[in-house]
Amino acid sequence: MFPALETELKQEALPDPYEDFMYHHLQYYGYFKAQRGSLPNSATHQHVWKNNPRYLVSGSFGEREDVIPDPLQKEKLLYSLMLASPLLKSRQLLHDEFGEVNPCLREPRDLFAAFSSSGPLQAPRWPIECEVIKENLHHIEWVPPQPEYFYQPTGNEKLPEIVGEDKGTVVYQLDSVPTEGSYFTSSRVGGKRGIIRELAVTLQGPEDNTLLFESRFESGNLQKAVRVDTYEYELTLRTDLYTNKHTQWFYFRVQNTRKDATYRFTIVNLLKPKSLYTIGMKPLMYSQLDASTHNIGWRREGNEIRYYKNNRDNGQQLFYCLTWTIQFPHDQDTCFFAHFYPYTYTDLQCYLLSVMNNPVQSQFCKLRTLCRSLGGNTVYLLTITNPARTPQEAAAKKAVVLSARVHPGESNGSWIMKGFLDFILSNSPDAQLLRDIFVFKVVPMLNPDGVIVGNYRCSLAGRDLNRHYKTILKESFPCIWYTRNMIKRLLEEREVLLYCDFHGHSRKNNIFLYGCGSSDRKHWLHERVFPLMLSKNAPDKFSFHSCNFKVQKCKEGTGRVVMWRMGILNSYTMESTFGGSTLGNKRDTHFTTEDLKSLGYHVCDTLLDFCDPDRTKFMQCLAELKELLQQEIRKKFNELGQDTDLEGSWSDISLSDIESSTSGSDSSLSDGLPLHLLNIAHEVNQKKKMYKKKKKKPLQTRKQRNEQYQKNNLMRELKLTEDVPERAGFASTLQKQPTFFRNSENASSSTMRNDKPRLNEVLRGRDKGTSLDPSKMASLILTKNTERMQTEKPGFTVSCSPKRSTNPSQEPVPDRKPNWSRNRYPATKRGRATMTVYPSLHIYTYP
């Protein structure tokens, strides 16, 4: 617009609007009388103002009055400068590549957006009691070229006696670790304020060979190290914060190593009586020198491995010990030891940042903040699906929900999740097909607080989150409360085909699933099809025979059971071992991260088989499941010393009677709520009750009151009609009723109780303005009577012909029998026989 000024305007910087505001603000109040160039951090502006005395202070942006005398031209120039300035560009107006304003608004920013793709990662927040070192740790990924076999015990392994601090020297110890009785109050980036102390001992010189321990980093949890001999150390793990238990996961660092010496480490406070270390599992070791020089990462190391009971009894809790020997590969090396391959919160953020920076993946993978954890860390939610072409196509998509790391010490769940995300975000045709037909909701880290501080099982609430999915305390358990709420809203939008929560297991090898057995005959055994398909797709890793589908009362608060109760038939917990495989080509070898990531791919592959429009595979698996179940029933009866004939309706046998419990699962019983949360939960329940009491029914119109009155009369009439045949026609039958019929009285009454809501549904049609036909009402009453007769006299059936007589006194014809067989349960050892409850025949009559 002003060619004479183009060159000079490009050379001279525009003053910072903030500095310009502060200059006028301070000058107005008399606190600043120097020239604008003396403002701090304004070197560029100093050059402009001091070397160009023609710029006057009177203008808001220092316009040149001697060159542009016209006020209108000055205003136009000022406006063009504002538009051209990156400091003053609007966040809503779109600008083209030449800086011209395009008069349209950009797309609104997403609500609850995660970290910026170009910005730094969000630093983890720690409880204010935790000291955190300022080093950033990073481990390379590496796959061993050869299989890593289980340790084979020789029988000559040494069992070191635990001596403790009495005869040893403490070389590392954490102070003021919050345990049971205390509770989380607040968090901050970097944890505890103040100077980070040096907890390791001070070396006396270059000949001092004392190891230097450290664990004040993400996922580390070593509490104390005691030197009991020159190369022998006793280690105490830190319990989960705000508890006095859950010691299994370990992750710590040692420095000042010696190459030719044989060291012995003994962890003295493990809590589980059984462990994979008893059947050949080895600890993991990582050498920084090997990583930097030979590109070698985590590997299984250790000899003389034993897992045994601690001989020191404190009178309160029984502890177990893990001991192993090791030879370090280098002198003066920095090495790490871990229970399993670590996967930290920072690792997850780096991965998600790479996805968001990928221009292709970010088109079909949307990253959102599900909630903030109790410690203030972000719980991420990924929505993965290809954009639909029409709204109808989008609405027709089914959903799949996956989550991991509700137990922070089970890092194998994160590696399976990473494998799943690697595949589903790829350009593979199968991945594209899955994104076309499904909406994936993924919560990759449900418990970031526990992962950060190095807990094995709990959150900062001091409780196992996988026992509190039914919680009402949103503020105390936000991660699972928001996850459950998200799935609840998702179920209102579309069908959720599958829910799976990734876990780790410390007492069984291989990978397997826990599901929920359905008693619905329509979907009988269907919940077992997906695990069976997965075992066929990954035969050397996944064990179907280790799967279990029994729902126990102690597992009612788990994600698997809660989601199943919400209506997701295929609801699973995937358990992946900390050890390795006993199957196929991988028999007696440890799992690597590549093995776990490959299982994430197999989940996708099995999902395609499970949803294949050609139902051949599905029906083959269903037939195989029935055959397997027959074998299990025969085996069970043989154990009881009984003969059985499985011809006919053997499927009526309850699966829970032949299936063992999941007592072998890596589970913990719920400890209930902490003391400081009991009052809060009570108050929330009281508020809900008060709200229900205060909630008044809306005023009814006269028409509604008349309809309600007629409905009540019909209900009374129905009740009277039900009582007549019972007193008249069945009195003699009830007197001669056999014992096992009396035992089934409760089942019959429950059937009647379950039928009444269906009647209410029919009557509800009147409330919607539908008139009730008296003849149809009589038909409905007849239906109720005939169902009751069927329940009382199982040998007879009711004809389903719509042309039958509507006379209630007519006797049912005994010549038409249903297709259900009457296979009874065999007598148990106690000699008690129970009668199979047959399905009731419901005849619906709609107004």
N, C-alpha and C positions, 0 to 999 in steps of 0.2 A: 504493500500500500504506500510506503515511503521508501523508494529505492535508495535515496541518499543515506538512509539510516540503517539499511539492512546489515552492512558489514559491521558497523559499530555496535549495533544491538546484539549481534551474535557474540561479540567479544566480551561484552559486559554482562555480568550475572545479575539476576533479579534479586533484590533483598528478600531475606526470609520473612514471610508474613508474621511469624511469631516474634521475631526480633523487632520488626517494625512496630507491632502492637506494644511490646514491652518498652520500647524507646519512648513512645508517646505517653504510655501509662506512667512511667517513672518521671518523665519530664513534667507531666501535668501536676503530679503531687510534689514536685520540687526535689526529688531524690536523685535526679540525674541531669546534669547540666553540661556534660561533655559532648563531644561530637559523636555522631552515630558510629563512626569507625572505631571508637574505643570500646564498643561492646565486646564481650568475650566471645570466642569461637566465631568470629566474623572476619576472617582474614581476607576473604574474597571481597567482602563489602568495604573493608578498609581501603583496598586498592582502588575500588570504584570511586569512593567518596573523596579520598585524599588526593588522588591523581587527577580528579576531574572536579575542580572547584566550581565549575558552572552548574553542577547538580545542587539544587537548593533543598533545604529541609522542609520547606513549606508544602511540597507535594507528598502525597501518601506513598508513592512509589518512586520518588525522585525523578520526576520528568524534567527534560531539558527545556527550560522556558525560552532561552535565546534562539534555539533552533526551531521550535514549534510554538509560534506565538498564538495560533488560533486555538481557543479553548475547545472547539468542537473536534479539531484534529487531535488535540491532546487526549480527549476522552476516547476517541476511536483507537488511538495508539495504546492507551492504557488498557482498554478492553481486549485488544489483540494480544497484549503482553500477558494478561491474566489467562487467556485461553491457551496460549502457547506454553505457559509455565507448568512444569510437572508438579509443582507444589500446589497449584491452584486448580488443577483439573478436577472436574466433577467426577464422582464415582458412578454417576448414573448416565450422564451424556456420553454417547459414543463418539470417538474421534477417529478420523481416517489416518492413513499413513502420512499425509501431508499436514496433519495437525488441524485440519478443518473440522468444524463441529457438524456432526450428523444429527439432526434433530429427532432422535428416537432414544428411548430408554433401553438400557441393557437388561438382560434377564436378572431377576432378583437373586440375591445370594441365598444359598441354602441355609435353612435354619439348623442350628446345632452343628455347624460345620466343624470338622476336625482341624488338625494343624494344617497350616498353609503348605502347599507343595514346594514352595521356595523358601520357607522359613525354617528355623531350627526345630529340632525335636523338643517335645515337652519334657522337661527334666522330671524324674520321678520324685514324688513326695514321700517322705519318711516320717514315722512318728517322732516327736520331739525328744524322745528318750534315746534314740539310736544315733550313735556316732558313725559317720560315713567318710571313708577316705576319698580323696579328690582324684583318684586315678580312674581312667576309662579303660575297662578291660574288653578285649575282643579276642575271640578264638576262631581260627579258620575251620571251615568244614572240610572233612577228609574222609575218604572211604578206604579202609585197609585193603590192600591188594589180595590178601589171603584170608580165608575164614578164621575167625577168632574162636577157638574151641573152649568148651567149659573146662574148668580146672578139675583134674582127676585126683581126688584125695588118696594119699598113700597110707594113711593110718598112723603115720609117725609125726603128724603136725604137733607142734608145741602149744600147750595151753598156758600162756603166761599168767601168773598170779597178779591180781590187781593190788597195788601197794598205795596208790594215791599220793597226796601231798606230804604224808608223814615221812616217807622215805625218798621222795622225789623233789624236784625243783620246778616250780611253776615258771614257765617261759612265755606264757601268753594267757591272758584272762580278761574277759569282758566284765565291766562293772555295771551295776544297777540295771540288769536286764529285767524288763517288766514281766512278771509271772502272774500266776493265779492270785486273785484278790485285788489286783489293779486292773484298770481298764483304759482303753484308748480315749484321749482327750483332744489332741490336735496334731497336725502334721505341718511340715514345711519342706521346701526343697533343700536338700543337704542335711536334713535331720537335725541333730542337736547343735545348738549354737555354741560358739566359742572355738578355741583352738583344739584341733584334733591331736590327741595324745599319741605317743608312740608306745604301744602295748607290748611289743616284742622286746626281748632282752637286748642289752647293748653288748655287742661283741667286744671282747678284750684285746683282739688283735687278729692278724691274718690267719693265725693257727687255730683260732677258736672255731670249732666245727658245730656249734649249736645251730639248730635250724630256726629260722625266723618265720613265725606263723602269722597269717592275716586272713580275716574273713569279713571285714566291714565293707563289703561291696555288694552289688545286687545279687540276691539269692544265696549269699554266703551265710553260714550258720554255726561256725565253730565258736564255742564259748570258752574253753580252757584247754591248754596243753601242758602236760607235766612230763618233764624229762626224768625217766627212772633209770636210765643207763646211757652209755655214750651214744649209742645209736637206737635207743628204744624210747618211745613216747606213748603216753596214755592220753587219749583225747576225750573230751566231754562235749557233746553236741548241745546247742541251745534249743530248748523246747520252743514250740510255737508261742509267739508273743501272747501274753495275758492268759497263758495256760501253764500247767505243770506236766504236760505230756506231749505225745506225737513227735517222737524222735526217730526218724528213719532216713530222711534225706540228709546228705552232707555235701559240702562244697567249700573248699578252703585252699589257701596258697601256702607254699613253703619256699624259702630262699636259703642261700648259702649251702647248697648241696655238695656232697662228695661222691665222686664217680665210683670208686671201687668198694665202697662200704655197703653192707647189707643192713638196711634200716627195718625196724619193726614198728608198725602203728597198731594201736588197739583202741577201738571206740568202746567205751565202758558203760554207756547208759542207753542202749537200745531197748525198746519196749515189747517188740513182738516175739513170741516164743518160736515162731517158724519164720524161715527166711530162705530166699533163693540162694544165699551164700552157702547153705548146707548141701546144695546139689550142683555146685560147680560155677556159680556166678562169680565173676571177678570185678574188682573196682576199676574205675577209669582214671587214667593219668594223662596229663597234657604237659609237654615240655616246650617252653618258649623258644629255646635254642633250636630244637628240632623243627618247630614251626617256621622260624625265620630262615633257617639254612636249608632244610630238606623238605619243607612244605608238608610236614607230618603233623596231624592233629591229635584228637583224643584217641586213645587206644587202651585195650584191656591189658592190665598188668597185675602182677601179684603172685606170690607163692605162699605155701604153708597157710592157706586160708582156712579159718575155723570160725564157726558161730556157736557160742556156748553160753551157759548161764553164768552170770556174775557171782563170784564167791563172797562178795561183800554185801551183807544184808543190812539195809538201813531201817528195817522194821516197818516200812511204809509201802514201798513199791519194789517189785521184782524186776531187775535189769538183766539184759543180755549183752554179750560182748562180741565184737567182730575184730579179728586180728589177721594181719597179713604182713608179709615181708616184701621189700622192694629194693632194687638197685637202680639208682638214678643214672641216666645216660651221660651226663656231663658234670664237670665241676662248676661251681658258682652259677648254677642254673636256677631259674625260677620255674617251679612246677605247680600244677594244680591237681587235686584229687576230687572226685565227685561220685555220687551214687549212680547218676545217669547223666547223659549228655545235657548240659545246661541249655536253657532257652529262656532268656530274660525278657523283661518288659521293654528294655531298649532294643533288643533284637527284633521284637515284634514291631516296634515303631519304625525301625529302619526298613523292614520289609514292606510295611504299609506305605511308607513314603515312596519307595521305589514303584509301587503299584500306581499311586496317584500321579507320579511323574511320567508314567508310561502313557503316551497319547492314545493308544489303542485300548488298553485295559481300562483306563479311566472312563471310557464311554459306556461300558456295561457293568462296571463295579463302582458303586457309590459308597463312600465311607462316611459314616455318621457317628455322632456321640450318642450311645445308648443312655448313659448316665455317668455320674461321677461316683467313684467308690467311696467308702467310709473315710478313707485317707485323702480323698480329693483327686485321685488319679482317674484318667479317662478310661471308661469301658467302651471299646469300639464295637460298632455294628456294621457289617458289610452286607449290602444288598446286591446280589449278582444275578443279572438276567439280561437277555438281549431285548432291545426296544421292540415292542409289539407294533404291528402295522395298523391294527384297529383296536378300539376299546373292548370289543367282544373277545378278541384274541388275548388281550391282556387279562381279562377277567377269567378266562378259561384255564389259565395256568395254575397248576398245583404248586404247593410250597414244600420246601425241604429246609429243616432247621438243624444246624450243627453248632456245637459249642465245645469248648475245651478249657482246661486249667481251672475248674472250680476247686480242685485240690492242687495247690500251687507246687507241691513237690513232685507231682507226676508230669514231668516235662515231656515224657514220651507222647502225651496227648498233643502237645504243640507241634511235634515233628510230623505226626499223622496229619494234623490240620494244615501244616505247610505243604505237604505233598498234595493234599486235596486242592488247596488254593493254586498251587503251581499248575495243576492240570486243568482245573475249571476255568482259569484265566488264560489258558493257552489258545492257540489258533487251530487246535486239533478238531477235525470234523465231529468227533464224538462230544467234545466240550461245547462246540457251537450248538449241537443238537440239544444237549442238556440245558443250555441257556435259553434255547427257543421254547422248551416245553415246561421249564420249572422257574420258580422264583426262589433263589437260595438266600436264606437269612443266616448269617454266620457271626457268632460271637467268639472270636479267637482266643480271648483271655478273660474269663469270667471273674477272676480273683486277682487283679493286678497288685493289690496291696500285699497279699501273701507271697506272691512271686518276688516282689521287690525285697521284702525283709527276710526271705529265706525260710518261710514256714513250710511245713510238710502237708498240713491238712486244713488249717483254719484261716479265717480272715482276721482282720483287726478287732472284730467283735469277740474273738476268742472261741468261736464255734465253727463247726463243720457246716459250710453253706449247703452241702448236698443232703442235709437233714432238715432244712428249713425252707423248702420251696412253697410251703403253705403259709408262710409268715405274713402277718399283717403290719409288721414294723418296717415301713419303707425306709426310714432314715437309718436304721441300724443294719439292715440287710439290703441295701439299694441294688446291688448287682443282680441278685436273683429275683427281687421283687419286680424290677423293670423288665427282666427277661421274661418272666411269667406273664406280665401284662402285655408285652409285645406279642407273645405267642397267642394270648387270648384275643387280641385285636385282629391278629392275622387269621385266626380261625373264623372270625366273623366275616372276613373278606373272601376267603377261599379255603379249599380243603388242604390240610397239611398231610402230605403222604407219609413223611418220615421225620422222626426226631432222633438225634443221636448225640450223646454227650461222651467225649473222648476222655478216658481215664488211664491210669497205670495200675499194675498189680505187682505186689512184692512177694507173693507166695506161690504163684503158678506160672509156668512157662506158656509160650504161644500167645495168640490173640483170640479173643472170644467175645461174645455178646451176652448181656443179660436183658431179657425182654419181659413182657407181661402177657401171660397166657389168657386168651379170651374164651369165655364160656358160651359165646354166641355161636350156635350151630352153623349159621350162615357163613361165618368167617373162621370156622374151626381149623386150627393149625396154620392159618394164613400168616400169623406173626412169626412163624418159624421158616417161612420160605426165603426171606431175604438173607438170614444168616446161613442157610444151607447153600444158597447161590454163592455167597461170599466165600464159603469154604471151598467151593469148586473152582472159583477164580483165583484163589490164593492158597492152594493146597499145602504149601510148605511153610505157611505162617499162621493160617487161621484154623482153629480147631472147633468144629461144630459140636463134638461130644463134650466139650467144656462149657458149652452154652447152657443157660438155665432160664426158665420162664416162669418161675414161681414168684408170686407177689407176697412178701412177708409183711407182717404188721410193722416191724421195726424199720421197713423201707418205705413207709407211706409218705415220708417227707422228701424223698429223693426226686430229682428231676424226671427220671424215667417214669415213675409211678404217677406223679402229679400230672404230667403231660398225657399219660394214658387215660387217667380219669377225666381229663378235659376233652377227650374224644380222638386222640391220635392213636390208631391201632398199632402202627409200627413204631413203637417208642422203645429206644434201646440205650443201654450204657455199654460202650465199647471199652473193654479191658485189654490193654496191651502190656505185656510183661516187661519188667526191668531186665530180665535175663535174655533168653533167646528161644530157639525153636527146638522141638523134639520131633518134627515132622519132615518127611521127604528128603530133599537134597540138602536142607539146612539143619538136619538133625544134629543136636549137641553143639550148636554154634550160637554165639551171641548175635543179637540183632544190632545192626548199625543204623545210623540215621537214614541211610538210603533205603534200608528195608522198611522202616516205618513210613517214609514218604511214599514208597511204592504202594503201601496199603491205602493211602489216600486216593491214589489212582484207582485201585481195585474197588473202592467204595463207589466211585463214579461209574466204573464199568458194570458193577452189579446193579446199580440203579437203572441203567439202560436195559439190562436183562429183565429186571423186575417189572418194568413198564412196557416191555415189548408188546405191540399189538398182537403179534403172533403168540398165543398163550401156551405154546407147546412146552417151553422150558418151565413155565410156572406149573402146569399140570403134571409134568414129570416129577418136579420137586415135591408137589403135594402127594403124589402117589408114593414116592420114596419115603416121605415123612410118615405116612400111614403104616408102611411096612416096618419102619424103625420103631414106631410106637407099639405095634403088635409085639415086636421082639422084646421091648422093654416090659410090656405087661406080662408076657410069658416068663421073663426072667424074675420079675417081682413075685409072681405066684409060685415059681419054683423055690424061691428063697423062703416063702411061707409054707412050703410043703403041701401045696394045693394043686389040684388039677383044674384046668380052665378050658372052656370051649369058646373061642373068639369068633365063631360064626354068628352072623346077624349083627345086632347093634352094639358091638364092642366099643363103638365110639361114645357110648353113654357113660363110660367109666371116667371118673374125674381125673384129669391129668395131674392135679395137685397131690393125689394119693400115691402116684407112682414116681413123682419127680422129687428129688432131694432138694433140700433148702439150699440157699446160697451162703451157707455158713462158712464155706471156703472162700468167700469173696473178701477182698481187701477192704473191709468196712469197719466203721466205728459206730457204736450206739450213740444216739443223740443225748447230749448232756443237758438238754433243756436250755432255757434262756439264762444268761448270767443274772446275778442278783440285781444289778443296777438297771436291767431291762424288764424285770418282772412287773414293777409298778407301772412302767410305761405301757406294757402290753395290757395290763388290767384296765388302765385308763382308756385305752383305745377301744377295748371291748365294751366298757360301760357307755362310752359315747355312742357306739353303734346301737346298743340297746335303747338308749334314750332317744336316738334319732328315729328308730322304728316305732317307739311308743308315741312320739310327737307327730308322726306322719299321719295326718287325718285322711279319711276316705273322701273323695269328692262328693258333693251333693248329687243325689240321683233325681232324675226326672220322674214324673208319674208313670210314664211308660216303662222305665227301667224297674221301678218298684213293683209294678204289676207283673212283669216278667219274672222277677226274682220270687215273688209270691207263688206264681204258677210252678216254677221250678222246684221250690221247697215242697209243694203239694205232691208233685210227681215223685220226688225222692221218698217221701213218706209212703206213697202208694207202692212204690217199688219194694221198699223194705217189707211191707205187709205181705206182698205177693211172694217174696223170697221165703218168708217164715212158714207159709201154709204147707208147701210140699215137704218141708223138713219135718214138721210135726206129724203130718198125715201119712205120707208115703214111705218114709225112711225110718220110722221109729223101730220097727222090728229088725230092720237091717243093722242099725247101729247097736242093737242089743246083742246081735250075733257076730259083731265085727271081730275079725281076728286081731291078734296082738300087733302084727306088723302094719295093719291098717290104722290102728290107733296111733301107732308111732308116726304115721304120715299125716296125722290130723293137722299138724302145724303147717305142713307144706300146702295142704288144701286151703286152709284159712288164709295163708299168705297169697295164694293165687287169687282168692276173692278180693283181698285188699288191693292187689295190683290191678284188678279189673275195674275198680271203682273210678280211678282217674280217667279211664277211657270213657266212662259214662259221662263224667263231668265235661270231657271235651265235646261230647255230642250235645250236651245241654247248653254248652257255651254258645252253640250256634244261634240259640234264641236271643242271646245278648247282642248278636250282630244283626238282628232284624229278620232272622229266618224263622218262619212258623214251624211248629212241631206237629207232624201228622200223628193222630192218636193210633192209627193202625200200625204205623212204623214203631211207635213207642211200645205197643203190645208185642211186636216182633222182637224188640230189644229186650223186653222183660223175659220173653220166652228164651231168648239166647242165654240170659243170665241163669235161668233155671236149669236149662239143659247142660250148661257148663258145670253147674254145681252137681247135677246128677252124674255127669261123667267123672267128676273128681271123687264123689262118694262111691261110685260103682265102676271101677276101672275095667271090668269085663265087658261093658257095653259102650257103644259109640252112638253118636247122634248123626243122623243123615244130614248131609249138607245141601240137599235139594231145595231150591227156593220155592218149590210147589208143595212142600209138606204142609200138613194141617197145622193150623195155629192154635189148636186146642191144647192148653198146658197140661191137661190131665192125661193126655194120650201117652201110653207107654212107649219108650224108645225101642226100635227094632234091633235085635241083637245079631242080625245076620250080616251086617256090613261092618267090617273091621278095618281099622286104620293100618297104615303101612309101617307103623312103629313096632319094633320087636320089644319083648319084655325081658331083656337081659338083666338079671339081678347082680348086685355085688356078691361075691362069694363071702362066706362066713369068715370073720376074722378069727384071730387066735382066742379072743375072748368068747367066741361062740355066738356072737350077735349078728343077726342078718338084717340088712336094711333094704328097703324097697326102692326101686328106681322111680323117681318122680317123672311122669310122662308129661310131655308138652300139652298145654291146654288148647282146645280148639276154639278160637275166637271168631265170632261172626259179627262183623261191623255193620251197623245200621245207621246211616247218616240222615239227618233231617233234610 
